[in-house]
Amino acid sequence: MGLAWLPRASAEPPPAAALWNADRSAAAASMPAATGAGLFVFLRQDDGSFRSIDASRVEDANLGKLGRARSEFERIETRPVRWLPRSGGLFRITVQTRAWRQGRRETAEELLVLRPDGTVLWR
């Protein structure tokens, strides 16, 4: 695995429009954040509550694949697109970033991997 970080976390339920994994133990959604739109993952805890994890930094990895600075894009959208089966106890979800520059859309995807404790990993 590549980069890892312990994200900010809070106890919030997933929004109604969240993308759920197969066993409903996790959900992900694009939501407003302090710095603009953000990507949040919600992991179900043993007591049935959810831990909300800010995984918005995955957008930077996707923008890096496009090879341009964030400031060169007029519009950027990042969203969860599909959950993959868990592997080795890890949660895995594909995250897509679409960015517009001079009327053209560019797209990149990144596999986001999370430990059950909320530590975010990717690649």
N, CA, C and O atoms as a GROMACS GRO file, in nm:
protein
  492
    1MET      N    1   0.083  -0.117   0.000
    1MET     CA    2   0.000   0.000   0.000
    1MET      C    3   0.088   0.124   0.000
    1MET      O    4   0.202   0.121   0.048
    2GLY      N    5   0.036   0.231  -0.053
    2GLY     CA    6   0.111   0.355  -0.062
    2GLY      C    7   0.088   0.442   0.059
    2GLY      O    8   0.128   0.406   0.170
    3LEU      N    9   0.028   0.554   0.040
    3LEU     CA   10   0.009   0.653   0.145
    3LEU      C   11  -0.096   0.609   0.245
    3LEU      O   12  -0.190   0.537   0.211
    4ALA      N   13  -0.080   0.654   0.368
    4ALA     CA   14  -0.180   0.628   0.471
    4ALA      C   15  -0.192   0.751   0.558
    4ALA      O   16  -0.095   0.824   0.577
    5TRP      N   17  -0.310   0.774   0.609
    5TRP     CA   18  -0.328   0.883   0.705
    5TRP      C   19  -0.447   0.852   0.792
    5TRP      O   20  -0.540   0.782   0.751
    6LEU      N   21  -0.443   0.903   0.912
    6LEU     CA   22  -0.557   0.893   1.002
    6LEU      C   23  -0.642   1.017   0.980
    6LEU      O   24  -0.601   1.127   1.017
    7PRO      N   25  -0.757   1.001   0.920
    7PRO     CA   26  -0.841   1.116   0.887
    7PRO      C   27  -0.914   1.169   1.009
    7PRO      O   28  -0.923   1.104   1.114
    8ARG      N   29  -0.967   1.289   0.993
    8ARG     CA   30  -1.059   1.342   1.094
    8ARG      C   31  -1.183   1.254   1.089
    8ARG      O   32  -1.227   1.214   0.981
    9ALA      N   33  -1.237   1.225   1.204
    9ALA     CA   34  -1.356   1.139   1.208
    9ALA      C   35  -1.458   1.199   1.304
    9ALA      O   36  -1.423   1.269   1.399
   10SER      N   37  -1.584   1.170   1.278
   10SER     CA   38  -1.691   1.212   1.368
   10SER      C   39  -1.804   1.111   1.356
   10SER      O   40  -1.810   1.034   1.260
   11ALA      N   41  -1.892   1.110   1.453
   11ALA     CA   42  -2.003   1.015   1.453
   11ALA      C   43  -2.124   1.079   1.386
   11ALA      O   44  -2.197   1.155   1.450
   12GLU      N   45  -2.144   1.049   1.261
   12GLU     CA   46  -2.259   1.100   1.186
   12GLU      C   47  -2.318   0.984   1.107
   12GLU      O   48  -2.243   0.897   1.062
   13PRO      N   49  -2.448   0.980   1.090
   13PRO     CA   50  -2.505   0.876   1.004
   13PRO      C   51  -2.482   0.912   0.857
   13PRO      O   52  -2.465   1.029   0.823
   14PRO      N   53  -2.479   0.811   0.769
   14PRO     CA   54  -2.464   0.840   0.626
   14PRO      C   55  -2.586   0.914   0.573
   14PRO      O   56  -2.697   0.895   0.623
   15PRO      N   57  -2.567   0.999   0.472
   15PRO     CA   58  -2.682   1.065   0.410
   15PRO      C   59  -2.765   0.964   0.330
   15PRO      O   60  -2.717   0.857   0.296
   16ALA      N   61  -2.888   1.000   0.302
   16ALA     CA   62  -2.979   0.910   0.230
   16ALA      C   63  -2.925   0.870   0.093
   16ALA      O   64  -2.951   0.759   0.048
   17ALA      N   65  -2.851   0.957   0.027
   17ALA     CA   66  -2.801   0.929  -0.108
   17ALA      C   67  -2.665   0.858  -0.109
   17ALA      O   68  -2.603   0.847  -0.215
   18ALA      N   69  -2.619   0.810   0.005
   18ALA     CA   70  -2.488   0.745   0.012
   18ALA      C   71  -2.486   0.616  -0.070
   18ALA      O   72  -2.589   0.551  -0.089
   19LEU      N   73  -2.368   0.580  -0.116
   19LEU     CA   74  -2.345   0.454  -0.186
   19LEU      C   75  -2.302   0.351  -0.081
   19LEU      O   76  -2.200   0.368  -0.015
   20TRP      N   77  -2.382   0.244  -0.066
   20TRP     CA   78  -2.357   0.142   0.036
   20TRP      C   79  -2.280   0.024  -0.021
   20TRP      O   80  -2.290  -0.008  -0.139
   21ASN      N   81  -2.200  -0.041   0.066
   21ASN     CA   82  -2.136  -0.165   0.025
   21ASN      C   83  -2.238  -0.279   0.038
   21ASN      O   84  -2.348  -0.257   0.088
   22ALA      N   85  -2.201  -0.400  -0.006
   22ALA     CA   86  -2.296  -0.511  -0.017
   22ALA      C   87  -2.359  -0.549   0.117
   22ALA      O   88  -2.479  -0.577   0.122
   23ASP      N   89  -2.282  -0.551   0.225
   23ASP     CA   90  -2.339  -0.593   0.354
   23ASP      C   91  -2.383  -0.475   0.442
   23ASP      O   92  -2.416  -0.494   0.559
   24ARG      N   93  -2.384  -0.357   0.385
   24ARG     CA   94  -2.428  -0.234   0.452
   24ARG      C   95  -2.348  -0.203   0.578
   24ARG      O   96  -2.399  -0.142   0.672
   25SER      N   97  -2.222  -0.244   0.578
   25SER     CA   98  -2.133  -0.212   0.690
   25SER      C   99  -2.056  -0.083   0.665
   25SER      O  100  -1.985  -0.033   0.753
   26ALA      N  101  -2.069  -0.029   0.543
   26ALA     CA  102  -2.000   0.095   0.507
   26ALA      C  103  -2.078   0.166   0.398
   26ALA      O  104  -2.147   0.103   0.317
   27ALA      N  105  -2.066   0.298   0.396
   27ALA     CA  106  -2.128   0.380   0.293
   27ALA      C  107  -2.031   0.493   0.260
   27ALA      O  108  -1.942   0.525   0.340
   28ALA      N  109  -2.048   0.553   0.143
   28ALA     CA  110  -1.964   0.666   0.103
   28ALA      C  111  -2.051   0.768   0.032
   28ALA      O  112  -2.149   0.732  -0.034
   29ALA      N  113  -2.014   0.895   0.046
   29ALA     CA  114  -2.092   1.001  -0.017
   29ALA      C  115  -2.006   1.125  -0.037
   29ALA      O  116  -1.915   1.152   0.040
   30SER      N  117  -2.039   1.199  -0.142
   30SER     CA  118  -1.982   1.333  -0.161
   30SER      C  119  -2.073   1.429  -0.087
   30SER      O  120  -2.195   1.426  -0.103
   31MET      N  121  -2.012   1.515  -0.006
   31MET     CA  122  -2.089   1.607   0.077
   31MET      C  123  -2.014   1.737   0.092
   31MET      O  124  -1.892   1.741   0.071
   32PRO      N  125  -2.083   1.844   0.127
   32PRO     CA  126  -2.013   1.970   0.154
   32PRO      C  127  -1.916   1.954   0.271
   32PRO      O  128  -1.946   1.884   0.368
   33ALA      N  129  -1.801   2.018   0.260
   33ALA     CA  130  -1.700   2.016   0.367
   33ALA      C  131  -1.649   2.158   0.387
   33ALA      O  132  -1.684   2.248   0.311
   34ALA      N  133  -1.568   2.177   0.487
   34ALA     CA  134  -1.516   2.310   0.519
   34ALA      C  135  -1.438   2.370   0.402
   34ALA      O  136  -1.437   2.492   0.384
   35THR      N  137  -1.373   2.286   0.324
   35THR     CA  138  -1.290   2.335   0.213
   35THR      C  139  -1.357   2.315   0.077
   35THR      O  140  -1.288   2.311  -0.024
   36GLY      N  141  -1.488   2.302   0.073
   36GLY     CA  142  -1.559   2.276  -0.052
   36GLY      C  143  -1.625   2.141  -0.042
   36GLY      O  144  -1.661   2.097   0.068
   37ALA      N  145  -1.642   2.074  -0.154
   37ALA     CA  146  -1.702   1.940  -0.152
   37ALA      C  147  -1.601   1.842  -0.097
   37ALA      O  148  -1.480   1.858  -0.114
   38GLY      N  149  -1.650   1.739  -0.031
   38GLY     CA  150  -1.562   1.639   0.026
   38GLY      C  151  -1.618   1.500   0.005
   38GLY      O  152  -1.736   1.482  -0.024
   39LEU      N  153  -1.531   1.402   0.021
   39LEU     CA  154  -1.572   1.262   0.013
   39LEU      C  155  -1.565   1.204   0.154
   39LEU      O  156  -1.461   1.211   0.219
   40PHE      N  157  -1.675   1.149   0.198
   40PHE     CA  158  -1.681   1.093   0.332
   40PHE      C  159  -1.718   0.946   0.325
   40PHE      O  160  -1.802   0.905   0.244
   41VAL      N  161  -1.655   0.866   0.411
   41VAL     CA  162  -1.685   0.724   0.424
   41VAL      C  163  -1.741   0.704   0.564
   41VAL      O  164  -1.692   0.762   0.660
   42PHE      N  165  -1.844   0.621   0.573
   42PHE     CA  166  -1.912   0.594   0.700
   42PHE      C  167  -1.896   0.446   0.730
   42PHE      O  168  -1.946   0.362   0.656
   43LEU      N  169  -1.829   0.414   0.840
   43LEU     CA  170  -1.807   0.275   0.879
   43LEU      C  171  -1.895   0.242   0.999
   43LEU      O  172  -1.895   0.313   1.100
   44ARG      N  173  -1.971   0.132   0.985
   44ARG     CA  174  -2.060   0.090   1.094
   44ARG      C  175  -1.976   0.038   1.211
   44ARG      O  176  -1.885  -0.043   1.192
   45GLN      N  177  -2.008   0.085   1.330
   45GLN     CA  178  -1.938   0.043   1.451
   45GLN      C  179  -2.012  -0.073   1.517
   45GLN      O  180  -2.126  -0.103   1.480
   46ASP      N  181  -1.949  -0.138   1.613
   46ASP     CA  182  -2.009  -0.254   1.680
   46ASP      C  183  -2.143  -0.222   1.745
   46ASP      O  184  -2.230  -0.309   1.754
   47ASP      N  185  -2.161  -0.098   1.791
   47ASP     CA  186  -2.287  -0.060   1.856
   47ASP      C  187  -2.395  -0.015   1.758
   47ASP      O  188  -2.503   0.028   1.799
   48GLY      N  189  -2.367  -0.025   1.626
   48GLY     CA  190  -2.464   0.013   1.524
   48GLY      C  191  -2.452   0.156   1.477
   48GLY      O  192  -2.512   0.192   1.375
   49SER      N  193  -2.377   0.238   1.547
   49SER     CA  194  -2.356   0.376   1.503
   49SER      C  195  -2.254   0.377   1.388
   49SER      O  196  -2.198   0.273   1.353
   50PHE      N  197  -2.232   0.494   1.332
   50PHE     CA  198  -2.137   0.506   1.221
   50PHE      C  199  -2.025   0.601   1.257
   50PHE      O  200  -2.045   0.699   1.328
   51ARG      N  201  -1.908   0.571   1.208
   51ARG     CA  202  -1.793   0.661   1.218
   51ARG      C  203  -1.779   0.728   1.082
   51ARG      O  204  -1.765   0.660   0.980
   52SER      N  205  -1.782   0.860   1.079
   52SER     CA  206  -1.769   0.937   0.956
   52SER      C  207  -1.623   0.976   0.936
   52SER      O  208  -1.562   1.035   1.024
   53ILE      N  209  -1.568   0.941   0.821
   53ILE     CA  210  -1.427   0.965   0.792
   53ILE      C  211  -1.415   1.056   0.670
   53ILE      O  212  -1.471   1.026   0.564
   54ASP      N  213  -1.343   1.164   0.686
   54ASP     CA  214  -1.318   1.256   0.575
   54ASP      C  215  -1.204   1.199   0.491
   54ASP      O  216  -1.088   1.201   0.533
   55ALA      N  217  -1.238   1.148   0.373
   55ALA     CA  218  -1.139   1.088   0.283
   55ALA      C  219  -1.118   1.176   0.160
   55ALA      O  220  -1.082   1.126   0.053
   56SER      N  221  -1.140   1.305   0.174
   56SER     CA  222  -1.136   1.398   0.062
   56SER      C  223  -0.999   1.407  -0.005
   56SER      O  224  -0.991   1.447  -0.122
   57ARG      N  225  -0.893   1.370   0.065
   57ARG     CA  226  -0.760   1.380   0.005
   57ARG      C  227  -0.742   1.288  -0.116
   57ARG      O  228  -0.649   1.305  -0.193
   58VAL      N  229  -0.831   1.190  -0.132
   58VAL     CA  230  -0.821   1.104  -0.250
   58VAL      C  231  -0.836   1.186  -0.378
   58VAL      O  232  -0.785   1.148  -0.483
   59GLU      N  233  -0.907   1.298  -0.370
   59GLU     CA  234  -0.923   1.386  -0.486
   59GLU      C  235  -0.787   1.435  -0.536
   59GLU      O  236  -0.766   1.447  -0.657
   60ASP      N  237  -0.695   1.465  -0.445
   60ASP     CA  238  -0.562   1.510  -0.485
   60ASP      C  239  -0.489   1.402  -0.566
   60ASP      O  240  -0.420   1.433  -0.662
   61ALA      N  241  -0.505   1.276  -0.526
   61ALA     CA  242  -0.442   1.166  -0.601
   61ALA      C  243  -0.499   1.159  -0.742
   61ALA      O  244  -0.425   1.141  -0.838
   62ASN      N  245  -0.630   1.173  -0.753
   62ASN     CA  246  -0.692   1.170  -0.886
   62ASN      C  247  -0.648   1.288  -0.971
   62ASN      O  248  -0.620   1.271  -1.090
   63LEU      N  249  -0.641   1.407  -0.913
   63LEU     CA  250  -0.596   1.524  -0.989
   63LEU      C  251  -0.451   1.507  -1.032
   63LEU      O  252  -0.413   1.552  -1.140
   64GLY      N  253  -0.370   1.444  -0.949
   64GLY     CA  254  -0.232   1.417  -0.985
   64GLY      C  255  -0.222   1.329  -1.109
   64GLY      O  256  -0.131   1.347  -1.190
   65LYS      N  257  -0.313   1.236  -1.124
   65LYS     CA  258  -0.315   1.150  -1.244
   65LYS      C  259  -0.344   1.231  -1.369
   65LYS      O  260  -0.299   1.196  -1.478
   66LEU      N  261  -0.420   1.339  -1.354
   66LEU     CA  262  -0.454   1.422  -1.470
   66LEU      C  263  -0.339   1.515  -1.509
   66LEU      O  264  -0.340   1.571  -1.618
   67GLY      N  265  -0.242   1.531  -1.420
   67GLY     CA  266  -0.120   1.605  -1.453
   67GLY      C  267  -0.134   1.756  -1.457
   67GLY      O  268  -0.053   1.824  -1.520
   68ARG      N  269  -0.234   1.808  -1.391
   68ARG     CA  270  -0.253   1.954  -1.388
   68ARG      C  271  -0.279   1.999  -1.245
   68ARG      O  272  -0.326   1.922  -1.161
   69ALA      N  273  -0.248   2.124  -1.220
   69ALA     CA  274  -0.275   2.182  -1.088
   69ALA      C  275  -0.425   2.202  -1.070
   69ALA      O  276  -0.497   2.227  -1.167
   70ARG      N  277  -0.471   2.192  -0.948
   70ARG     CA  278  -0.612   2.213  -0.917
   70ARG      C  279  -0.662   2.346  -0.973
   70ARG      O  280  -0.774   2.355  -1.022
   71SER      N  281  -0.579   2.448  -0.967
   71SER     CA  282  -0.618   2.583  -1.011
   71SER      C  283  -0.644   2.592  -1.161
   71SER      O  284  -0.703   2.690  -1.207
   72GLU      N  285  -0.601   2.494  -1.238
   72GLU     CA  286  -0.622   2.496  -1.383
   72GLU      C  287  -0.761   2.448  -1.424
   72GLU      O  288  -0.799   2.461  -1.540
   73PHE      N  289  -0.836   2.394  -1.330
   73PHE     CA  290  -0.969   2.343  -1.361
   73PHE      C  291  -1.076   2.441  -1.316
   73PHE      O  292  -1.065   2.504  -1.212
   74GLU      N  293  -1.182   2.452  -1.398
   74GLU     CA  294  -1.294   2.540  -1.363
   74GLU      C  295  -1.389   2.472  -1.266
   74GLU      O  296  -1.452   2.540  -1.184
   75ARG      N  297  -1.400   2.341  -1.273
   75ARG     CA  298  -1.496   2.267  -1.192
   75ARG      C  299  -1.438   2.129  -1.163
   75ARG      O  300  -1.376   2.068  -1.250
   76ILE      N  301  -1.457   2.081  -1.041
   76ILE     CA  302  -1.408   1.949  -1.001
   76ILE      C  303  -1.517   1.880  -0.922
   76ILE      O  304  -1.576   1.939  -0.831
   77GLU      N  305  -1.544   1.753  -0.956
   77GLU     CA  306  -1.642   1.672  -0.882
   77GLU      C  307  -1.577   1.538  -0.849
   77GLU      O  308  -1.518   1.474  -0.936
   78THR      N  309  -1.587   1.497  -0.725
   78THR     CA  310  -1.536   1.367  -0.683
   78THR      C  311  -1.649   1.291  -0.617
   78THR      O  312  -1.722   1.345  -0.534
   79ARG      N  313  -1.662   1.163  -0.654
   79ARG     CA  314  -1.774   1.084  -0.601
   79ARG      C  315  -1.734   0.936  -0.592
   79ARG      O  316  -1.649   0.890  -0.667
   80PRO      N  317  -1.797   0.864  -0.500
   80PRO     CA  318  -1.777   0.719  -0.495
   80PRO      C  319  -1.853   0.655  -0.610
   80PRO      O  320  -1.965   0.696  -0.640
   81VAL      N  321  -1.794   0.555  -0.675
   81VAL     CA  322  -1.865   0.492  -0.787
   81VAL      C  323  -1.898   0.345  -0.765
   81VAL      O  324  -2.000   0.298  -0.815
   82ARG      N  325  -1.814   0.271  -0.691
   82ARG     CA  326  -1.849   0.131  -0.665
   82ARG      C  327  -1.764   0.075  -0.551
   82ARG      O  328  -1.645   0.102  -0.539
   83TRP      N  329  -1.831  -0.005  -0.469
   83TRP     CA  330  -1.762  -0.078  -0.364
   83TRP      C  331  -1.712  -0.209  -0.423
   83TRP      O  332  -1.780  -0.271  -0.505
   84LEU      N  333  -1.596  -0.251  -0.382
   84LEU     CA  334  -1.540  -0.380  -0.420
   84LEU      C  335  -1.551  -0.472  -0.298
   84LEU      O  336  -1.562  -0.425  -0.185
   85PRO      N  337  -1.548  -0.605  -0.321
   85PRO     CA  338  -1.553  -0.696  -0.206
   85PRO      C  339  -1.438  -0.668  -0.109
   85PRO      O  340  -1.328  -0.632  -0.151
   86ARG      N  341  -1.465  -0.686   0.019
   86ARG     CA  342  -1.360  -0.666   0.120
   86ARG      C  343  -1.251  -0.769   0.099
   86ARG      O  344  -1.276  -0.882   0.057
   87SER      N  345  -1.129  -0.728   0.128
   87SER     CA  346  -1.013  -0.816   0.112
   87SER      C  347  -0.924  -0.799   0.235
   87SER      O  348  -0.881  -0.688   0.266
   88GLY      N  349  -0.896  -0.908   0.304
   88GLY     CA  350  -0.812  -0.900   0.423
   88GLY      C  351  -0.869  -0.810   0.530
   88GLY      O  352  -0.793  -0.750   0.607
   89GLY      N  353  -1.002  -0.799   0.537
   89GLY     CA  354  -1.065  -0.714   0.636
   89GLY      C  355  -1.070  -0.567   0.599
   89GLY      O  356  -1.124  -0.487   0.674
   90LEU      N  357  -1.013  -0.531   0.484
   90LEU     CA  358  -1.009  -0.391   0.442
   90LEU      C  359  -1.132  -0.356   0.358
   90LEU      O  360  -1.182  -0.438   0.283
   91PHE      N  361  -1.178  -0.233   0.373
   91PHE     CA  362  -1.285  -0.180   0.289
   91PHE      C  363  -1.221  -0.122   0.163
   91PHE      O  364  -1.117  -0.056   0.171
   92ARG      N  365  -1.283  -0.147   0.045
   92ARG     CA  366  -1.227  -0.098  -0.081
   92ARG      C  367  -1.337  -0.035  -0.165
   92ARG      O  368  -1.444  -0.094  -0.185
   93ILE      N  369  -1.309   0.086  -0.212
   93ILE     CA  370  -1.408   0.157  -0.294
   93ILE      C  371  -1.336   0.235  -0.403
   93ILE      O  372  -1.229   0.292  -0.381
   94THR      N  373  -1.395   0.236  -0.522
   94THR     CA  374  -1.341   0.314  -0.633
   94THR      C  375  -1.402   0.454  -0.627
   94THR      O  376  -1.524   0.470  -0.614
   95VAL      N  377  -1.315   0.553  -0.637
   95VAL     CA  378  -1.356   0.694  -0.631
   95VAL      C  379  -1.318   0.760  -0.763
   95VAL      O  380  -1.206   0.746  -0.811
   96GLN      N  381  -1.412   0.833  -0.820
   96GLN     CA  382  -1.391   0.899  -0.950
   96GLN      C  383  -1.389   1.050  -0.932
   96GLN      O  384  -1.471   1.108  -0.860
   97THR      N  385  -1.294   1.113  -0.999
   97THR     CA  386  -1.288   1.260  -1.004
   97THR      C  387  -1.305   1.304  -1.148
   97THR      O  388  -1.235   1.256  -1.238
   98ARG      N  389  -1.399   1.394  -1.169
   98ARG     CA  390  -1.417   1.455  -1.301
   98ARG      C  391  -1.381   1.602  -1.287
   98ARG      O  392  -1.426   1.670  -1.195
   99ALA      N  393  -1.298   1.650  -1.380
   99ALA     CA  394  -1.252   1.789  -1.375
   99ALA      C  395  -1.267   1.851  -1.513
   99ALA      O  396  -1.236   1.788  -1.614
  100TRP      N  397  -1.316   1.975  -1.517
  100TRP     CA  398  -1.339   2.045  -1.643
  100TRP      C  399  -1.237   2.156  -1.661
  100TRP      O  400  -1.209   2.233  -1.569
  101ARG      N  401  -1.183   2.161  -1.782
  101ARG     CA  402  -1.085   2.264  -1.818
  101ARG      C  403  -1.113   2.306  -1.961
  101ARG      O  404  -1.112   2.222  -2.052
  102GLN      N  405  -1.137   2.432  -1.983
  102GLN     CA  406  -1.166   2.487  -2.116
  102GLN      C  407  -1.276   2.407  -2.186
  102GLN      O  408  -1.267   2.376  -2.305
  103GLY      N  409  -1.381   2.376  -2.109
  103GLY     CA  410  -1.497   2.307  -2.165
  103GLY      C  411  -1.480   2.158  -2.187
  103GLY      O  412  -1.574   2.093  -2.234
  104ARG      N  413  -1.366   2.102  -2.155
  104ARG     CA  414  -1.341   1.958  -2.173
  104ARG      C  415  -1.334   1.890  -2.037
  104ARG      O  416  -1.276   1.942  -1.942
  105ARG      N  417  -1.395   1.772  -2.031
  105ARG     CA  418  -1.394   1.696  -1.907
  105ARG      C  419  -1.281   1.593  -1.910
  105ARG      O  420  -1.260   1.525  -2.010
  106GLU      N  421  -1.210   1.583  -1.799
  106GLU     CA  422  -1.108   1.481  -1.780
  106GLU      C  423  -1.150   1.399  -1.658
  106GLU      O  424  -1.205   1.453  -1.562
  107THR      N  425  -1.123   1.268  -1.663
  107THR     CA  426  -1.169   1.178  -1.557
  107THR      C  427  -1.055   1.090  -1.510
  107THR      O  428  -0.975   1.041  -1.590
  108ALA      N  429  -1.049   1.068  -1.379
  108ALA     CA  430  -0.952   0.975  -1.320
  108ALA      C  431  -1.021   0.900  -1.207
  108ALA      O  432  -1.112   0.952  -1.142
  109GLU      N  433  -0.977   0.777  -1.184
  109GLU     CA  434  -1.030   0.697  -1.074
  109GLU      C  435  -0.916   0.649  -0.985
  109GLU      O  436  -0.803   0.632  -1.030
  110GLU      N  437  -0.949   0.629  -0.859
  110GLU     CA  438  -0.851   0.582  -0.761
  110GLU      C  439  -0.919   0.481  -0.670
  110GLU      O  440  -1.034   0.499  -0.631
  111LEU      N  441  -0.847   0.374  -0.638
  111LEU     CA  442  -0.896   0.278  -0.540
  111LEU      C  443  -0.864   0.330  -0.401
  111LEU      O  444  -0.747   0.352  -0.367
  112LEU      N  445  -0.966   0.351  -0.323
  112LEU     CA  446  -0.951   0.396  -0.186
  112LEU      C  447  -0.967   0.275  -0.096
  112LEU      O  448  -1.064   0.200  -0.108
  113VAL      N  449  -0.872   0.254  -0.007
  113VAL     CA  450  -0.873   0.140   0.083
  113VAL      C  451  -0.872   0.193   0.226
  113VAL      O  452  -0.795   0.283   0.259
  114LEU      N  453  -0.958   0.136   0.310
  114LEU     CA  454  -0.967   0.179   0.450
  114LEU      C  455  -0.957   0.059   0.542
  114LEU      O  456  -1.012  -0.048   0.515
  115ARG      N  457  -0.886   0.078   0.650
  115ARG     CA  458  -0.884  -0.022   0.757
  115ARG      C  459  -1.013  -0.008   0.837
  115ARG      O  460  -1.074   0.099   0.834
  116PRO      N  461  -1.054  -0.112   0.908
  116PRO     CA  462  -1.176  -0.100   0.990
  116PRO      C  463  -1.169   0.010   1.096
  116PRO      O  464  -1.273   0.058   1.141
  117ASP      N  465  -1.047   0.051   1.136
  117ASP     CA  466  -1.035   0.160   1.235
  117ASP      C  467  -1.048   0.298   1.172
  117ASP      O  468  -1.042   0.398   1.243
  118GLY      N  469  -1.066   0.304   1.039
  118GLY     CA  470  -1.083   0.431   0.970
  118GLY      C  471  -0.957   0.486   0.907
  118GLY      O  472  -0.962   0.588   0.839
  119THR      N  473  -0.843   0.420   0.927
  119THR     CA  474  -0.720   0.465   0.861
  119THR      C  475  -0.737   0.451   0.711
  119THR      O  476  -0.774   0.344   0.662
  120VAL      N  477  -0.710   0.558   0.638
  120VAL     CA  478  -0.727   0.558   0.493
  120VAL      C  479  -0.594   0.520   0.428
  120VAL      O  480  -0.489   0.576   0.460
  121LEU      N  481  -0.601   0.424   0.337
  121LEU     CA  482  -0.486   0.379   0.258
  121LEU      C  483  -0.527   0.390   0.112
  121LEU      O  484  -0.646   0.392   0.081
  122TRP      N  485  -0.434   0.398   0.023
  122TRP     CA  486  -0.465   0.376  -0.118
  122TRP      C  487  -0.342   0.322  -0.185
  122TRP      O  488  -0.229   0.348  -0.144
  123ARG      N  489  -0.366   0.246  -0.289
  123ARG     CA  490  -0.263   0.178  -0.367
  123ARG      C  491  -0.153   0.130  -0.280
  123ARG      O  492  -0.057   0.069  -0.328
   0.00000   0.00000   0.00000
